[in-house]
Amino acid sequence: MKQIVVIGGGAAGLMAAVIAGREGARVILLEKMNMVGKKMGITGKGRCNITNSADMTEFIKNTPGNGKFLYGAYERFSNEDLLELLHSWGLKTKVERGGRVFPESDSALEVRNIFMKILKKYKVQVHLNEPVTSITVEDGRVVGVATDKEQYACDAAIICTGGASYPLTGSTGDGYALAKKIGHTITDIRPSLVPIVTGESWVKDIMGLSLRNVEVSVISKNKLQAKQFGEMMFTHFGLTGPTILSLSHTVGKLLRKKNPQITIEINLKPALTAEVLDKRLQKDFDLYSKKQLANGMKDLLPVNLIPIVINLAELDPSKPINQITKEERMRLCHVLQHMTLTVKELRPVAEAIVTAGGISLKEFSPKTMESKLVKGLYGAGEVLDIDAFTGGYNLQAAFSTGYVAAMHAVHGDEE
């Protein structure tokens, strides 16, 4: 009977341990925190966004960080396979907006408890509060894993230690050091899905203001680099929310170039053409013609955003509406569809939802998740140089790579 050690009890590690156990191996799961699945518990605002109902080709598109590497894993274990497995364990799921899949109970805890139950069923030994210190390699093959308490002999070790984001959940980049010690290359570790810091101080005046149905664009060198439609929020340092987090991957790439000048453009009224918006503004101005400008826009914008828009259009808020010229109205229209902020930087990796960068994929087989440098060494989940957008794509990547690694660790090339 093969002995397999899984390092890290997040999404990838839980799946790897369960599958290796199911397939007949003796499995030890080593987790340094006091519980497994800690980060999984905060995805989807504590509801656990398990996967997405999209077609698997959409998954690759929604994985800007090396999505093509996942073709093999998704072929072997797709979102449908994942849901079939979870349903067979008794987890009920539902599909929400944007194809996001959640447990019917809206509880990440339920997902974790089900994994715990299945780990017991397959007699996986779970060791909590036991960080791994090194992986032992002899003649180019994994022979053991050492923790601060014990040395475990094994036929295979699967590194599932996650990235470097959300350190409080245990993701502190430990796996990078373990892999590096035995000859693996670690690519540049950086935040992905992270809030953006802007140069403008006026964001402080509207911190907490959330906008829906806006279009947010990233502009650099006068060219549109990426855009997203949806929700965003102003904070004391800049911008956050789903559209911003997804765009942060592009922003991060641009920031690593020389002298990047990057701006974020917000279209507050993306459903309207410039002409229709102007007509709408004229209609409001007719209605409030005797009022001051600041009081004539309350049907169009959230109250605390009005003074900022007026200021950006370089207009006087106390000017009577019936004195606003066509040119001034056009300036207002322009700001409403091109509200511009300057990007300073991204928030640190510890605040990111996902880490970009990781163990270099050139050194792993996409079909088996096995290292090309060390026999019996596998990687799965976010510790690898993979990162995707929000919407369940990162968890599916973790589950699929964990599944593939476990199957190959147990059966080798026979599976």
Order of alpha helices (4+ residues) and beta strands (2+ residues): beta-alpha-beta-beta-alpha-alpha-alpha-beta-beta-alpha-beta-beta-beta-beta-beta-alpha-beta-beta-beta-beta-beta-alpha-beta-alpha-alpha-alpha-beta-beta-beta-alpha
